[in-house]
Amino acid sequence: MITKMGSIAVVVRDEKKAANWYKSKLGFVIKSNMEHWVTVAPKGARGAVLHLCKTKPLEKGNTGIAFSVDNLERTYRDLSKKGVRFTVKPRDDGWGLYAMFADLDGNVFWLS
């Protein structure tokens, strides 16, 4: 079951500089600062974070929006049974378990 918004990707040229901009200009807090996983959020905010994603524009269809789930494997099975089309089946690329699905118009969302 999807439990909350997890992250929203924002494409940036330099994730470290972007994180400092959000911190110094908007008063955001740097929540995580690892290689490809740099996130920020308003101070005191709970819930979704901005993932400062250093990359060329996101691949076609990828919204950069991630939903948190309570159990990825079970959610994958339940949504698959309902006819949800997954573009990436559950997998772990070394930074965490995730899957990706598409809506009717081909917009791709993440589950983690």
Number of C-alpha atoms within 10 A of each C-alpha: 15 14 10 13 17 19 23 20 18 19 18 17 13 12 22 17 12 20 25 16 13 17 17 11 9 12 14 19 19 19 16 15 14 8 9 14 14 20 26 23 23 17 13 8 10 8 11 19 22 22 26 25 22 20 14 9 12 14 10 9 13 17 17 19 19 23 19 19 19 13 13 19 16 12 16 23 12 13 14 13 10 9 8 15 18 18 14 14 13 16 14 10 7 6 8 8 13 21 20 20 20 18 12 8 7 14 14 22 20 23 25 21
